[in-house]
Amino acid sequence: MSILSFLLGENKKTASLAKERLQLIIAHERSNHTPANYMPALQRELLAVISKYVKIAHEDIKVKLEQQDNLEVLEVKIEIPQA
């Protein structure tokens, strides 16, 4: 690790950065104590981001929020067509 990368921080991979952003969005929504009405917007945003890299249809992304015991589980399924 160079000193410059240590001071400025290393570039994170897109997937890990997206995961962190998604965790922040979910944490923010939970703090507002609102129901999962952000799901359609989340699905549209995921489609927009993934469409930059892979051609997919709206139906190829499924986002589901489930309650399991004392925690909520966000399930994201993305069907990516074979090249």
PDB file of N, CA, C and O in Angstrom, chain B, residues numbered from 101:
ATOM      1  N   MET B 101       0.845  -1.171   0.000  1.00  0.00           N
ATOM      2  CA  MET B 101       0.000   0.000   0.000  1.00  0.00           C
ATOM      3  C   MET B 101       0.889   1.232   0.000  1.00  0.00           C
ATOM      4  O   MET B 101       1.788   1.342   0.834  1.00  0.00           O
ATOM      5  N   SER B 102       0.660   2.142  -0.903  1.00  0.00           N
ATOM      6  CA  SER B 102       1.463   3.350  -0.944  1.00  0.00           C
ATOM      7  C   SER B 102       0.914   4.367   0.050  1.00  0.00           C
ATOM      8  O   SER B 102      -0.227   4.269   0.502  1.00  0.00           O
ATOM      9  N   ILE B 103       1.740   5.327   0.372  1.00  0.00           N
ATOM     10  CA  ILE B 103       1.327   6.370   1.314  1.00  0.00           C
ATOM     11  C   ILE B 103       0.181   7.178   0.731  1.00  0.00           C
ATOM     12  O   ILE B 103      -0.736   7.574   1.450  1.00  0.00           O
ATOM     13  N   LEU B 104       0.234   7.422  -0.564  1.00  0.00           N
ATOM     14  CA  LEU B 104      -0.818   8.196  -1.218  1.00  0.00           C
ATOM     15  C   LEU B 104      -2.160   7.472  -1.139  1.00  0.00           C
ATOM     16  O   LEU B 104      -3.178   8.093  -0.836  1.00  0.00           O
ATOM     17  N   SER B 105      -2.172   6.177  -1.405  1.00  0.00           N
ATOM     18  CA  SER B 105      -3.428   5.434  -1.318  1.00  0.00           C
ATOM     19  C   SER B 105      -3.908   5.346   0.127  1.00  0.00           C
ATOM     20  O   SER B 105      -5.113   5.303   0.375  1.00  0.00           O
ATOM     21  N   PHE B 106      -2.979   5.317   1.081  1.00  0.00           N
ATOM     22  CA  PHE B 106      -3.353   5.300   2.492  1.00  0.00           C
ATOM     23  C   PHE B 106      -4.029   6.608   2.886  1.00  0.00           C
ATOM     24  O   PHE B 106      -5.049   6.602   3.575  1.00  0.00           O
ATOM     25  N   LEU B 107      -3.456   7.733   2.446  1.00  0.00           N
ATOM     26  CA  LEU B 107      -4.000   9.041   2.807  1.00  0.00           C
ATOM     27  C   LEU B 107      -5.312   9.342   2.090  1.00  0.00           C
ATOM     28  O   LEU B 107      -6.233   9.899   2.688  1.00  0.00           O
ATOM     29  N   LEU B 108      -5.399   8.983   0.836  1.00  0.00           N
ATOM     30  CA  LEU B 108      -6.585   9.297   0.056  1.00  0.00           C
ATOM     31  C   LEU B 108      -7.636   8.196   0.112  1.00  0.00           C
ATOM     32  O   LEU B 108      -8.788   8.413  -0.264  1.00  0.00           O
ATOM     33  N   GLY B 109      -7.254   7.050   0.568  1.00  0.00           N
ATOM     34  CA  GLY B 109      -8.174   5.916   0.591  1.00  0.00           C
ATOM     35  C   GLY B 109      -8.095   5.187  -0.732  1.00  0.00           C
ATOM     36  O   GLY B 109      -7.893   5.802  -1.779  1.00  0.00           O
ATOM     37  N   GLU B 110      -8.253   3.876  -0.685  1.00  0.00           N
ATOM     38  CA  GLU B 110      -8.181   3.092  -1.910  1.00  0.00           C
ATOM     39  C   GLU B 110      -9.520   3.135  -2.627  1.00  0.00           C
ATOM     40  O   GLU B 110     -10.567   3.313  -2.005  1.00  0.00           O
ATOM     41  N   ASN B 111      -9.471   2.970  -3.931  1.00  0.00           N
ATOM     42  CA  ASN B 111     -10.712   2.892  -4.704  1.00  0.00           C
ATOM     43  C   ASN B 111     -11.415   1.592  -4.369  1.00  0.00           C
ATOM     44  O   ASN B 111     -10.825   0.514  -4.435  1.00  0.00           O
ATOM     45  N   LYS B 112     -12.680   1.707  -4.011  1.00  0.00           N
ATOM     46  CA  LYS B 112     -13.444   0.507  -3.694  1.00  0.00           C
ATOM     47  C   LYS B 112     -14.042  -0.038  -4.967  1.00  0.00           C
ATOM     48  O   LYS B 112     -14.284   0.704  -5.919  1.00  0.00           O
ATOM     49  N   LYS B 113     -14.275  -1.316  -4.981  1.00  0.00           N
ATOM     50  CA  LYS B 113     -14.915  -1.932  -6.121  1.00  0.00           C
ATOM     51  C   LYS B 113     -16.362  -1.499  -6.153  1.00  0.00           C
ATOM     52  O   LYS B 113     -16.951  -1.190  -5.117  1.00  0.00           O
ATOM     53  N   THR B 114     -16.933  -1.478  -7.340  1.00  0.00           N
ATOM     54  CA  THR B 114     -18.289  -1.006  -7.536  1.00  0.00           C
ATOM     55  C   THR B 114     -19.296  -1.790  -6.705  1.00  0.00           C
ATOM     56  O   THR B 114     -20.205  -1.199  -6.121  1.00  0.00           O
ATOM     57  N   ALA B 115     -19.152  -3.101  -6.642  1.00  0.00           N
ATOM     58  CA  ALA B 115     -20.104  -3.929  -5.899  1.00  0.00           C
ATOM     59  C   ALA B 115     -20.086  -3.597  -4.409  1.00  0.00           C
ATOM     60  O   ALA B 115     -21.142  -3.475  -3.788  1.00  0.00           O
ATOM     61  N   SER B 116     -18.900  -3.452  -3.836  1.00  0.00           N
ATOM     62  CA  SER B 116     -18.843  -3.160  -2.401  1.00  0.00           C
ATOM     63  C   SER B 116     -19.353  -1.760  -2.102  1.00  0.00           C
ATOM     64  O   SER B 116     -19.973  -1.533  -1.063  1.00  0.00           O
ATOM     65  N   LEU B 117     -19.100  -0.828  -2.997  1.00  0.00           N
ATOM     66  CA  LEU B 117     -19.607   0.526  -2.829  1.00  0.00           C
ATOM     67  C   LEU B 117     -21.128   0.543  -2.931  1.00  0.00           C
ATOM     68  O   LEU B 117     -21.796   1.219  -2.148  1.00  0.00           O
ATOM     69  N   ALA B 118     -21.678  -0.194  -3.888  1.00  0.00           N
ATOM     70  CA  ALA B 118     -23.136  -0.278  -4.034  1.00  0.00           C
ATOM     71  C   ALA B 118     -23.760  -0.929  -2.806  1.00  0.00           C
ATOM     72  O   ALA B 118     -24.823  -0.506  -2.351  1.00  0.00           O
ATOM     73  N   LYS B 119     -23.111  -1.945  -2.271  1.00  0.00           N
ATOM     74  CA  LYS B 119     -23.614  -2.622  -1.084  1.00  0.00           C
ATOM     75  C   LYS B 119     -23.655  -1.656   0.094  1.00  0.00           C
ATOM     76  O   LYS B 119     -24.643  -1.622   0.829  1.00  0.00           O
ATOM     77  N   GLU B 120     -22.609  -0.879   0.283  1.00  0.00           N
ATOM     78  CA  GLU B 120     -22.580   0.093   1.373  1.00  0.00           C
ATOM     79  C   GLU B 120     -23.671   1.139   1.211  1.00  0.00           C
ATOM     80  O   GLU B 120     -24.330   1.506   2.184  1.00  0.00           O
ATOM     81  N   ARG B 121     -23.868   1.623  -0.011  1.00  0.00           N
ATOM     82  CA  ARG B 121     -24.918   2.609  -0.259  1.00  0.00           C
ATOM     83  C   ARG B 121     -26.292   2.028   0.027  1.00  0.00           C
ATOM     84  O   ARG B 121     -27.141   2.695   0.618  1.00  0.00           O
ATOM     85  N   LEU B 122     -26.514   0.794  -0.387  1.00  0.00           N
ATOM     86  CA  LEU B 122     -27.787   0.130  -0.138  1.00  0.00           C
ATOM     87  C   LEU B 122     -28.020  -0.028   1.363  1.00  0.00           C
ATOM     88  O   LEU B 122     -29.141   0.160   1.834  1.00  0.00           O
ATOM     89  N   GLN B 123     -26.987  -0.367   2.113  1.00  0.00           N
ATOM     90  CA  GLN B 123     -27.123  -0.494   3.561  1.00  0.00           C
ATOM     91  C   GLN B 123     -27.471   0.855   4.192  1.00  0.00           C
ATOM     92  O   GLN B 123     -28.264   0.918   5.132  1.00  0.00           O
ATOM     93  N   LEU B 124     -26.882   1.927   3.677  1.00  0.00           N
ATOM     94  CA  LEU B 124     -27.198   3.257   4.197  1.00  0.00           C
ATOM     95  C   LEU B 124     -28.643   3.648   3.901  1.00  0.00           C
ATOM     96  O   LEU B 124     -29.328   4.214   4.753  1.00  0.00           O
ATOM     97  N   ILE B 125     -29.100   3.342   2.687  1.00  0.00           N
ATOM     98  CA  ILE B 125     -30.481   3.656   2.318  1.00  0.00           C
ATOM     99  C   ILE B 125     -31.453   2.916   3.227  1.00  0.00           C
ATOM    100  O   ILE B 125     -32.416   3.499   3.725  1.00  0.00           O
ATOM    101  N   ILE B 126     -31.198   1.637   3.438  1.00  0.00           N
ATOM    102  CA  ILE B 126     -32.089   0.836   4.268  1.00  0.00           C
ATOM    103  C   ILE B 126     -32.061   1.328   5.718  1.00  0.00           C
ATOM    104  O   ILE B 126     -33.107   1.423   6.359  1.00  0.00           O
ATOM    105  N   ALA B 127     -30.882   1.637   6.230  1.00  0.00           N
ATOM    106  CA  ALA B 127     -30.784   2.147   7.597  1.00  0.00           C
ATOM    107  C   ALA B 127     -31.527   3.468   7.734  1.00  0.00           C
ATOM    108  O   ALA B 127     -32.195   3.702   8.741  1.00  0.00           O
ATOM    109  N   HIS B 128     -31.420   4.321   6.744  1.00  0.00           N
ATOM    110  CA  HIS B 128     -32.121   5.605   6.778  1.00  0.00           C
ATOM    111  C   HIS B 128     -33.625   5.398   6.758  1.00  0.00           C
ATOM    112  O   HIS B 128     -34.349   6.039   7.520  1.00  0.00           O
ATOM    113  N   GLU B 129     -34.097   4.519   5.903  1.00  0.00           N
ATOM    114  CA  GLU B 129     -35.529   4.248   5.824  1.00  0.00           C
ATOM    115  C   GLU B 129     -36.051   3.641   7.120  1.00  0.00           C
ATOM    116  O   GLU B 129     -37.161   3.956   7.549  1.00  0.00           O
ATOM    117  N   ARG B 130     -35.276   2.788   7.736  1.00  0.00           N
ATOM    118  CA  ARG B 130     -35.694   2.192   9.009  1.00  0.00           C
ATOM    119  C   ARG B 130     -35.807   3.247  10.093  1.00  0.00           C
ATOM    120  O   ARG B 130     -36.705   3.190  10.934  1.00  0.00           O
ATOM    121  N   SER B 131     -34.898   4.211  10.074  1.00  0.00           N
ATOM    122  CA  SER B 131     -34.920   5.251  11.100  1.00  0.00           C
ATOM    123  C   SER B 131     -36.149   6.142  10.979  1.00  0.00           C
ATOM    124  O   SER B 131     -36.579   6.741  11.966  1.00  0.00           O
ATOM    125  N   ASN B 132     -36.718   6.236   9.783  1.00  0.00           N
ATOM    126  CA  ASN B 132     -37.931   7.029   9.581  1.00  0.00           C
ATOM    127  C   ASN B 132     -39.186   6.287  10.006  1.00  0.00           C
ATOM    128  O   ASN B 132     -40.268   6.874  10.042  1.00  0.00           O
ATOM    129  N   HIS B 133     -39.060   5.009  10.326  1.00  0.00           N
ATOM    130  CA  HIS B 133     -40.178   4.158  10.737  1.00  0.00           C
ATOM    131  C   HIS B 133     -41.306   4.177   9.711  1.00  0.00           C
ATOM    132  O   HIS B 133     -42.483   4.160  10.072  1.00  0.00           O
ATOM    133  N   THR B 134     -40.947   4.211   8.456  1.00  0.00           N
ATOM    134  CA  THR B 134     -41.951   4.163   7.401  1.00  0.00           C
ATOM    135  C   THR B 134     -41.998   2.755   6.836  1.00  0.00           C
ATOM    136  O   THR B 134     -41.007   2.028   6.900  1.00  0.00           O
ATOM    137  N   PRO B 135     -43.136   2.364   6.284  1.00  0.00           N
ATOM    138  CA  PRO B 135     -43.188   1.039   5.655  1.00  0.00           C
ATOM    139  C   PRO B 135     -42.282   0.998   4.428  1.00  0.00           C
ATOM    140  O   PRO B 135     -41.733   2.020   4.014  1.00  0.00           O
ATOM    141  N   ALA B 136     -42.135  -0.180   3.860  1.00  0.00           N
ATOM    142  CA  ALA B 136     -41.205  -0.373   2.737  1.00  0.00           C
ATOM    143  C   ALA B 136     -41.763   0.207   1.447  1.00  0.00           C
ATOM    144  O   ALA B 136     -41.894  -0.504   0.451  1.00  0.00           O
ATOM    145  N   ASN B 137     -42.090   1.492   1.460  1.00  0.00           N
ATOM    146  CA  ASN B 137     -42.616   2.135   0.256  1.00  0.00           C
ATOM    147  C   ASN B 137     -41.500   2.607  -0.666  1.00  0.00           C
ATOM    148  O   ASN B 137     -41.773   3.163  -1.730  1.00  0.00           O
ATOM    149  N   TYR B 138     -40.265   2.396  -0.279  1.00  0.00           N
ATOM    150  CA  TYR B 138     -39.127   2.785  -1.113  1.00  0.00           C
ATOM    151  C   TYR B 138     -38.732   1.683  -2.090  1.00  0.00           C
ATOM    152  O   TYR B 138     -37.833   1.877  -2.909  1.00  0.00           O
ATOM    153  N   MET B 139     -39.385   0.542  -2.014  1.00  0.00           N
ATOM    154  CA  MET B 139     -39.010  -0.600  -2.853  1.00  0.00           C
ATOM    155  C   MET B 139     -39.110  -0.306  -4.356  1.00  0.00           C
ATOM    156  O   MET B 139     -38.174  -0.631  -5.086  1.00  0.00           O
ATOM    157  N   PRO B 140     -40.195   0.289  -4.847  1.00  0.00           N
ATOM    158  CA  PRO B 140     -40.236   0.578  -6.292  1.00  0.00           C
ATOM    159  C   PRO B 140     -39.092   1.505  -6.736  1.00  0.00           C
ATOM    160  O   PRO B 140     -38.498   1.307  -7.796  1.00  0.00           O
ATOM    161  N   ALA B 141     -38.797   2.507  -5.918  1.00  0.00           N
ATOM    162  CA  ALA B 141     -37.702   3.419  -6.261  1.00  0.00           C
ATOM    163  C   ALA B 141     -36.362   2.693  -6.221  1.00  0.00           C
ATOM    164  O   ALA B 141     -35.504   2.914  -7.076  1.00  0.00           O
ATOM    165  N   LEU B 142     -36.187   1.837  -5.238  1.00  0.00           N
ATOM    166  CA  LEU B 142     -34.956   1.051  -5.135  1.00  0.00           C
ATOM    167  C   LEU B 142     -34.793   0.159  -6.357  1.00  0.00           C
ATOM    168  O   LEU B 142     -33.697   0.041  -6.904  1.00  0.00           O
ATOM    169  N   GLN B 143     -35.877  -0.464  -6.781  1.00  0.00           N
ATOM    170  CA  GLN B 143     -35.830  -1.345  -7.952  1.00  0.00           C
ATOM    171  C   GLN B 143     -35.482  -0.549  -9.215  1.00  0.00           C
ATOM    172  O   GLN B 143     -34.696  -1.015 -10.040  1.00  0.00           O
ATOM    173  N   ARG B 144     -36.057   0.635  -9.370  1.00  0.00           N
ATOM    174  CA  ARG B 144     -35.752   1.478 -10.542  1.00  0.00           C
ATOM    175  C   ARG B 144     -34.284   1.905 -10.543  1.00  0.00           C
ATOM    176  O   ARG B 144     -33.628   1.893 -11.584  1.00  0.00           O
ATOM    177  N   GLU B 145     -33.780   2.277  -9.381  1.00  0.00           N
ATOM    178  CA  GLU B 145     -32.387   2.715  -9.290  1.00  0.00           C
ATOM    179  C   GLU B 145     -31.420   1.571  -9.563  1.00  0.00           C
ATOM    180  O   GLU B 145     -30.404   1.761 -10.231  1.00  0.00           O
ATOM    181  N   LEU B 146     -31.732   0.383  -9.048  1.00  0.00           N
ATOM    182  CA  LEU B 146     -30.895  -0.780  -9.339  1.00  0.00           C
ATOM    183  C   LEU B 146     -30.884  -1.065 -10.834  1.00  0.00           C
ATOM    184  O   LEU B 146     -29.833  -1.348 -11.408  1.00  0.00           O
ATOM    185  N   LEU B 147     -32.048  -0.989 -11.462  1.00  0.00           N
ATOM    186  CA  LEU B 147     -32.142  -1.216 -12.901  1.00  0.00           C
ATOM    187  C   LEU B 147     -31.291  -0.199 -13.660  1.00  0.00           C
ATOM    188  O   LEU B 147     -30.589  -0.558 -14.605  1.00  0.00           O
ATOM    189  N   ALA B 148     -31.351   1.059 -13.251  1.00  0.00           N
ATOM    190  CA  ALA B 148     -30.578   2.101 -13.926  1.00  0.00           C
ATOM    191  C   ALA B 148     -29.080   1.856 -13.807  1.00  0.00           C
ATOM    192  O   ALA B 148     -28.346   2.014 -14.783  1.00  0.00           O
ATOM    193  N   VAL B 149     -28.624   1.473 -12.623  1.00  0.00           N
ATOM    194  CA  VAL B 149     -27.194   1.245 -12.411  1.00  0.00           C
ATOM    195  C   VAL B 149     -26.718   0.022 -13.184  1.00  0.00           C
ATOM    196  O   VAL B 149     -25.694   0.076 -13.866  1.00  0.00           O
ATOM    197  N   ILE B 150     -27.458  -1.084 -13.081  1.00  0.00           N
ATOM    198  CA  ILE B 150     -27.038  -2.320 -13.744  1.00  0.00           C
ATOM    199  C   ILE B 150     -27.117  -2.180 -15.258  1.00  0.00           C
ATOM    200  O   ILE B 150     -26.319  -2.778 -15.979  1.00  0.00           O
ATOM    201  N   SER B 151     -28.076  -1.391 -15.745  1.00  0.00           N
ATOM    202  CA  SER B 151     -28.229  -1.189 -17.186  1.00  0.00           C
ATOM    203  C   SER B 151     -27.029  -0.484 -17.807  1.00  0.00           C
ATOM    204  O   SER B 151     -26.830  -0.557 -19.020  1.00  0.00           O
ATOM    205  N   LYS B 152     -26.237   0.188 -16.999  1.00  0.00           N
ATOM    206  CA  LYS B 152     -25.023   0.823 -17.517  1.00  0.00           C
ATOM    207  C   LYS B 152     -24.021  -0.220 -17.999  1.00  0.00           C
ATOM    208  O   LYS B 152     -23.201   0.060 -18.874  1.00  0.00           O
ATOM    209  N   TYR B 153     -24.085  -1.422 -17.429  1.00  0.00           N
ATOM    210  CA  TYR B 153     -23.099  -2.454 -17.711  1.00  0.00           C
ATOM    211  C   TYR B 153     -23.663  -3.648 -18.469  1.00  0.00           C
ATOM    212  O   TYR B 153     -22.954  -4.272 -19.258  1.00  0.00           O
ATOM    213  N   VAL B 154     -24.939  -3.971 -18.235  1.00  0.00           N
ATOM    214  CA  VAL B 154     -25.564  -5.151 -18.826  1.00  0.00           C
ATOM    215  C   VAL B 154     -26.966  -4.772 -19.281  1.00  0.00           C
ATOM    216  O   VAL B 154     -27.672  -4.041 -18.587  1.00  0.00           O
ATOM    217  N   LYS B 155     -27.369  -5.270 -20.453  1.00  0.00           N
ATOM    218  CA  LYS B 155     -28.719  -4.992 -20.938  1.00  0.00           C
ATOM    219  C   LYS B 155     -29.688  -5.948 -20.244  1.00  0.00           C
ATOM    220  O   LYS B 155     -29.647  -7.159 -20.459  1.00  0.00           O
ATOM    221  N   ILE B 156     -30.567  -5.377 -19.400  1.00  0.00           N
ATOM    222  CA  ILE B 156     -31.569  -6.170 -18.698  1.00  0.00           C
ATOM    223  C   ILE B 156     -32.913  -5.456 -18.751  1.00  0.00           C
ATOM    224  O   ILE B 156     -32.984  -4.249 -18.979  1.00  0.00           O
ATOM    225  N   ALA B 157     -33.960  -6.212 -18.538  1.00  0.00           N
ATOM    226  CA  ALA B 157     -35.314  -5.660 -18.525  1.00  0.00           C
ATOM    227  C   ALA B 157     -35.751  -5.428 -17.082  1.00  0.00           C
ATOM    228  O   ALA B 157     -35.164  -5.965 -16.142  1.00  0.00           O
ATOM    229  N   HIS B 158     -36.793  -4.619 -16.929  1.00  0.00           N
ATOM    230  CA  HIS B 158     -37.332  -4.306 -15.612  1.00  0.00           C
ATOM    231  C   HIS B 158     -37.749  -5.582 -14.871  1.00  0.00           C
ATOM    232  O   HIS B 158     -37.598  -5.675 -13.653  1.00  0.00           O
ATOM    233  N   GLU B 159     -38.269  -6.549 -15.605  1.00  0.00           N
ATOM    234  CA  GLU B 159     -38.745  -7.796 -14.993  1.00  0.00           C
ATOM    235  C   GLU B 159     -37.595  -8.666 -14.485  1.00  0.00           C
ATOM    236  O   GLU B 159     -37.831  -9.610 -13.730  1.00  0.00           O
ATOM    237  N   ASP B 160     -36.358  -8.368 -14.883  1.00  0.00           N
ATOM    238  CA  ASP B 160     -35.209  -9.182 -14.501  1.00  0.00           C
ATOM    239  C   ASP B 160     -34.720  -8.891 -13.079  1.00  0.00           C
ATOM    240  O   ASP B 160     -33.871  -9.610 -12.552  1.00  0.00           O
ATOM    241  N   ILE B 161     -35.262  -7.829 -12.460  1.00  0.00           N
ATOM    242  CA  ILE B 161     -34.857  -7.472 -11.103  1.00  0.00           C
ATOM    243  C   ILE B 161     -36.059  -7.653 -10.181  1.00  0.00           C
ATOM    244  O   ILE B 161     -37.134  -7.104 -10.422  1.00  0.00           O
ATOM    245  N   LYS B 162     -35.857  -8.425  -9.134  1.00  0.00           N
ATOM    246  CA  LYS B 162     -36.897  -8.647  -8.136  1.00  0.00           C
ATOM    247  C   LYS B 162     -36.344  -8.267  -6.774  1.00  0.00           C
ATOM    248  O   LYS B 162     -35.319  -8.792  -6.339  1.00  0.00           O
ATOM    249  N   VAL B 163     -37.032  -7.352  -6.106  1.00  0.00           N
ATOM    250  CA  VAL B 163     -36.623  -6.882  -4.790  1.00  0.00           C
ATOM    251  C   VAL B 163     -37.735  -7.245  -3.808  1.00  0.00           C
ATOM    252  O   VAL B 163     -38.906  -6.940  -4.033  1.00  0.00           O
ATOM    253  N   LYS B 164     -37.346  -7.899  -2.720  1.00  0.00           N
ATOM    254  CA  LYS B 164     -38.345  -8.343  -1.748  1.00  0.00           C
ATOM    255  C   LYS B 164     -37.813  -8.111  -0.341  1.00  0.00           C
ATOM    256  O   LYS B 164     -36.646  -8.375  -0.052  1.00  0.00           O
ATOM    257  N   LEU B 165     -38.683  -7.617   0.527  1.00  0.00           N
ATOM    258  CA  LEU B 165     -38.329  -7.398   1.921  1.00  0.00           C
ATOM    259  C   LEU B 165     -39.153  -8.359   2.764  1.00  0.00           C
ATOM    260  O   LEU B 165     -40.382  -8.352   2.701  1.00  0.00           O
ATOM    261  N   GLU B 166     -38.475  -9.186   3.553  1.00  0.00           N
ATOM    262  CA  GLU B 166     -39.150 -10.179   4.382  1.00  0.00           C
ATOM    263  C   GLU B 166     -38.812  -9.957   5.843  1.00  0.00           C
ATOM    264  O   GLU B 166     -37.721  -9.502   6.186  1.00  0.00           O
ATOM    265  N   GLN B 167     -39.760 -10.283   6.687  1.00  0.00           N
ATOM    266  CA  GLN B 167     -39.542 -10.247   8.127  1.00  0.00           C
ATOM    267  C   GLN B 167     -39.212 -11.663   8.594  1.00  0.00           C
ATOM    268  O   GLN B 167     -40.022 -12.574   8.419  1.00  0.00           O
ATOM    269  N   GLN B 168     -38.053 -11.856   9.177  1.00  0.00           N
ATOM    270  CA  GLN B 168     -37.644 -13.164   9.706  1.00  0.00           C
ATOM    271  C   GLN B 168     -37.242 -12.972  11.154  1.00  0.00           C
ATOM    272  O   GLN B 168     -36.216 -12.360  11.453  1.00  0.00           O
ATOM    273  N   ASP B 169     -38.059 -13.500  12.048  1.00  0.00           N
ATOM    274  CA  ASP B 169     -37.857 -13.324  13.487  1.00  0.00           C
ATOM    275  C   ASP B 169     -37.809 -11.835  13.800  1.00  0.00           C
ATOM    276  O   ASP B 169     -38.778 -11.122  13.537  1.00  0.00           O
ATOM    277  N   ASN B 170     -36.702 -11.351  14.355  1.00  0.00           N
ATOM    278  CA  ASN B 170     -36.600  -9.944  14.743  1.00  0.00           C
ATOM    279  C   ASN B 170     -35.796  -9.101  13.770  1.00  0.00           C
ATOM    280  O   ASN B 170     -35.332  -8.019  14.129  1.00  0.00           O
ATOM    281  N   LEU B 171     -35.624  -9.580  12.535  1.00  0.00           N
ATOM    282  CA  LEU B 171     -34.868  -8.782  11.576  1.00  0.00           C
ATOM    283  C   LEU B 171     -35.536  -8.802  10.212  1.00  0.00           C
ATOM    284  O   LEU B 171     -36.304  -9.704   9.878  1.00  0.00           O
ATOM    285  N   GLU B 172     -35.220  -7.793   9.452  1.00  0.00           N
ATOM    286  CA  GLU B 172     -35.727  -7.697   8.087  1.00  0.00           C
ATOM    287  C   GLU B 172     -34.645  -8.143   7.128  1.00  0.00           C
ATOM    288  O   GLU B 172     -33.473  -7.808   7.301  1.00  0.00           O
ATOM    289  N   VAL B 173     -35.040  -8.902   6.113  1.00  0.00           N
ATOM    290  CA  VAL B 173     -34.100  -9.409   5.123  1.00  0.00           C
ATOM    291  C   VAL B 173     -34.495  -8.832   3.764  1.00  0.00           C
ATOM    292  O   VAL B 173     -35.623  -9.005   3.302  1.00  0.00           O
ATOM    293  N   LEU B 174     -33.561  -8.158   3.149  1.00  0.00           N
ATOM    294  CA  LEU B 174     -33.775  -7.624   1.805  1.00  0.00           C
ATOM    295  C   LEU B 174     -33.193  -8.615   0.819  1.00  0.00           C
ATOM    296  O   LEU B 174     -32.003  -8.925   0.861  1.00  0.00           O
ATOM    297  N   GLU B 175     -34.039  -9.107  -0.063  1.00  0.00           N
ATOM    298  CA  GLU B 175     -33.603 -10.070  -1.067  1.00  0.00           C
ATOM    299  C   GLU B 175     -33.649  -9.396  -2.433  1.00  0.00           C
ATOM    300  O   GLU B 175     -34.684  -8.868  -2.839  1.00  0.00           O
ATOM    301  N   VAL B 176     -32.536  -9.415  -3.128  1.00  0.00           N
ATOM    302  CA  VAL B 176     -32.444  -8.827  -4.461  1.00  0.00           C
ATOM    303  C   VAL B 176     -32.013  -9.934  -5.416  1.00  0.00           C
ATOM    304  O   VAL B 176     -30.930 -10.503  -5.276  1.00  0.00           O
ATOM    305  N   LYS B 177     -32.874 -10.234  -6.392  1.00  0.00           N
ATOM    306  CA  LYS B 177     -32.552 -11.236  -7.401  1.00  0.00           C
ATOM    307  C   LYS B 177     -32.463 -10.528  -8.746  1.00  0.00           C
ATOM    308  O   LYS B 177     -33.380  -9.811  -9.146  1.00  0.00           O
ATOM    309  N   ILE B 178     -31.355 -10.737  -9.431  1.00  0.00           N
ATOM    310  CA  ILE B 178     -31.121 -10.106 -10.724  1.00  0.00           C
ATOM    311  C   ILE B 178     -30.784 -11.210 -11.726  1.00  0.00           C
ATOM    312  O   ILE B 178     -29.797 -11.928 -11.567  1.00  0.00           O
ATOM    313  N   GLU B 179     -31.603 -11.332 -12.740  1.00  0.00           N
ATOM    314  CA  GLU B 179     -31.337 -12.308 -13.797  1.00  0.00           C
ATOM    315  C   GLU B 179     -30.575 -11.599 -14.905  1.00  0.00           C
ATOM    316  O   GLU B 179     -31.096 -10.696 -15.560  1.00  0.00           O
ATOM    317  N   ILE B 180     -29.342 -12.021 -15.101  1.00  0.00           N
ATOM    318  CA  ILE B 180     -28.489 -11.412 -16.123  1.00  0.00           C
ATOM    319  C   ILE B 180     -28.422 -12.374 -17.297  1.00  0.00           C
ATOM    320  O   ILE B 180     -28.027 -13.528 -17.131  1.00  0.00           O
ATOM    321  N   PRO B 181     -28.808 -11.907 -18.494  1.00  0.00           N
ATOM    322  CA  PRO B 181     -28.778 -12.801 -19.664  1.00  0.00           C
ATOM    323  C   PRO B 181     -27.358 -13.233 -20.022  1.00  0.00           C
ATOM    324  O   PRO B 181     -26.397 -12.494 -19.808  1.00  0.00           O
ATOM    325  N   GLN B 182     -27.247 -14.421 -20.560  1.00  0.00           N
ATOM    326  CA  GLN B 182     -25.950 -14.939 -20.995  1.00  0.00           C
ATOM    327  C   GLN B 182     -25.473 -14.149 -22.203  1.00  0.00           C
ATOM    328  O   GLN B 182     -26.264 -13.769 -23.067  1.00  0.00           O
ATOM    329  N   ALA B 183     -24.184 -13.910 -22.251  1.00  0.00           N
ATOM    330  CA  ALA B 183     -23.617 -13.140 -23.366  1.00  0.00           C
ATOM    331  C   ALA B 183     -23.471 -13.988 -24.600  1.00  0.00           C
ATOM    332  O   ALA B 183     -23.011 -13.501 -25.633  1.00  0.00           O
TER     333      ALA B 183
END
